[in-house]
């Protein structure tokens, strides 16, 4: 559903820009939004893979239609009133896509010939825009039979604008003299003027447009299959040429163009915003990010939403944590933990995160080593909120804690860091944790060590952290996390309710005669038993 909405919204933008902004083609904007190849494949495969293709095409075309209607309606109003502002906004998105295309090419072994293709495409597109003529305007009033045939031919020819980057819909229609006639027909339908006639006219045009797009897409797909690398360089050329063409057609050769200082200021501001948004979009959707899904940048949308929602509060929290870390000798461990836990709760609420906490009756007053399954970066934050009134420290991988907010915690609440590449470092950290437990400080550890795309399934439980429990002879309380992976594992900002279940304690007398391996299996068994219970209650299937 989310993907369908995304495609629909992209269709709206493509439709609006291709109709309203001379110099930018639908296929160029499709490249910018990363759906060009999907568009070509869907059109050319509509008969061989009908269900998948038609779903995509209906969604994108519905969006395109909405965008085209809005573009046709606003082109005579918003664009003419604030041309520079609108042009700069669109160029922000287009130019913002160039770094990602360069990054894509960087991963391709390229010869000088490939770069020559880019230069040639830029030159051809710019020259075409300079020498393209504007034909004598036509209208759709009292049309003769032959005029309908000409309209059908125009539909076939302009269909190339959908699948060939750099060939602009508006420019082609202007050269045939049909641009304002098409816009007028769309506007008349919206205003319920000559509806049947205009629907007939547009129907003939669009049917021929679709037929042409199908055959051209088949050809383009074969070209891409055979010359994929060269096509990427050609696409780069189309994108680089697009701003030049827009400036030439919409500003230099546009007799009605004008600008004011206010337009320039607002336009430049919108350009910067659009440019940054495009960079961020591509950054978080980097196809070369081969890490587990739970660690991909795009799934940290909630984290950045949390900061953007309350930026001043985020700065205040960071400053406060830093102050307490630098001056930790002035405060007790309990005071520092209270600052940390209250900050975590504030952050969770800002991110629309509402942990559900169960089994607090299993918490004891004795010093405890909490052992939890590991699903994602939220796990520590969720457990901190659940244990806000029971100060604890924890064992953490030093490479995973080097992030804003997280990196303040080691000095703040005595976190024990381990270096996975250094066994001596790991051993020393476990001994320090054992010393803390012996002195009455609770600790948290994740026996799985790391998380991937395990979701609510368990990985192997390692035994290293259990050594500290044997040394301190402390109680162990297993913690079962359920759905905590979704917090930073899905690109969503909906309210989310991860579950934290405290299980019955395992006292030293119960595990003292067990090997560390057997103890790890016991903890894992109890957590898995709880996961099975939860999934059965929810009617889900547990592996």
C-alpha positions, 0 to 999 in steps of 0.5 A, a space after each residue: 500500500 505504501 509503495 502504491 501511494 509513493 508511485 501515485 505521488 510520483 505520478 502527480 509530480 511527473 504529470 505536473 512538471 511535464 505539462 507545466 514546465 517547458 523543457 522537462 520531459 516526463 521520462 527525465 523526471 522519472 529518472 530523477 525519482 528512480 522509476 524510469 526503468 520500472 516504467 519502461 519494463 511495465 509498458 513493454 511487458 503489459 501483455 506478458 506480465 499483465 497483472 504486475 504491469 497494469 497495477 503499476 501503470 494505472 497507479 502512475 497514470 492516475 497520478 500523472 492525470 491528476 498532476 497534468 490537470 493541476 499543471 494545466 490549471 496552474 500553468 496560466 496562473 501560478 507559473 505566470 505569476 511566479 515563474 522564477 520561484 516555480 522554476 527554481 523549485 523544480 530545478 532543485 529536485 533535478 540538480 539534486 539527483 545528479 550526485 546520486 547518478 554520478 555515484 551510480 556511474 562511479 560503481 560502473 567501470 567506464 571508458 572515455 567513450 561512455 563519458 563522450 555519450 554524456 557530452 553528446 546527449 547534452 549537446 543534442 538536447 540543448 541544440 534541439 531545444 534551441 532550434 525547435 520551432 513553435 508551430 501555428 496554434 490549432 484548436 479543437 473547434 469544429 474539427 474535420 475528419 482529417 484533423 482527428 487523424 492528424 491528432 492521432 499522429 500527434 499522439 503517436 509522436 508525443 508518446 516518445 516523451 514518456 519513454 525517451 528522456 530529454 524529449 519534452 512533451 510541451 516542446 513537441 506539442 508546441 512545435 506541432 501547435 497543439 500545446 495550448 489546445 491540449 491544455 485548453 481541452 483539459 481545462 474545459 473538462 475540469 470546468 465542465 465545458 464541451 465535456 463530451 467533445 473534449 473527452 473524445 478529442 483527448 481519448 483519441 490522443 491518449 489511445 494513440 499516445 499509449 500505442 506509441 509508448 508501448 512500441 517505443 518502450 519495447 525498443 528502449 528495453 532491448 537497447 537497455 538490455 544490450 547497452 545498460 552501461 551506456 544508457 546510464 551515461 546517456 541518462 546522466 546527459 539528459 539530466 545535466 541538459 534538463 536545467 539548461 533547457 529549462 532556463 533557455 525555454 522558460 526564461 531566456 526565450 520566454 517573452 512573458 517571463 519576469 522576476 522580482 527580488 522576492 521571487 528570487 529570494 523565495 525561489 532560491 530558498 525553495 531550490 536549496 530545500 528541494 536540493 537537500 530533500 533530493 540528496 536525503 532521499 537518494 542517501 537513504 535509498 542507496 541501492 549500494 547499501 548492502 547491510 541488513 534491512 534493520 541497519 539500512 539508512 532508510 529505516 532510520 526515518 523515525 529517528 530523524 523525524 524525532 529530531 525534526 519534530 522537536 529540534 530545540 528539545 533534542 539540542 537541550 537533551 544533548 547538551 544536558 547529557 554532555 554536561 552530566 557526562 563531563 561533570 559526572 564526578 559531581 553526580 551519583 550514578 543514580 542521578 546520572 541514570 535518572 537524567 539518561 532515562 528521562 531523556 530516553 522517555 522524552 525521545 521515545 514519545 517524540 518518535 511516537 514510540 509507546 513501549 508496552 511493559 509486562 512482568 515488572 512483578 518479576 523484578 527483584 531488589 537483588 543485583 541483577 544481570 538482565 539478558 535480552 534478545 536483540 532485534 535492533 537499535 531501539 532495544 536499549 532505549 526500550 529497556 531503559 524506559 522499562 527500567 527507568 526506576 532501576 539504574 543499570 549499566 550495560 555491555 555494548 559494541 563500541 562500533 554500534 554506539 558511536 552515534 549522536 545521543 548513544 555516544 554520550 552514554 559510555 561516560 554517563 552511565 559507565 557502559 562497558 564497551 567491547 571491541 569484537 576484533 580484540 578478545 583481550 578487550 572483550 575479556 576485560 570488559 566482562 571482568 569490569 561488568 562482573 566487578 560492578 555486579 559484585 558491587 551492587 550495580 545492575 547490568 544489561 547484556 545481549 547474548 546474541 551480540 548483534 542483530 540483523 533481520 531476525 525480527 522476532 526470531 532468535 539467533 545464537 546466544 553467546 556465552 561470554 557475558 555470562 561469565 560475569 554472572 558466575 563471578 558475581 553470583 547474581 540473579 539473572 532476569 531474561 527479557 523478551 523483546 517483541 516487535 522492537 525491530 519495527 521501530 528502526 526497521 521500518 520506514 514509518 512514523 505511525 505510533 508503534 507499541 513494541 513489547 518488553 516482557 520481564 521473565 522470572 528470575 534465574 537465581 545463582 543456586 539454579 544455574 551454578 552447576 550449569 555450564 555457560 553453554 547450558 545457561 545460555 540455552 536455558 535463557 534462550 529457551 525461556 525467551 523463545 517460550 515467551 515469544 511462542 506464547 505471544 505469537 499464539 495470542 496474536 494469531 501469528 506463526 512462530 518458527 
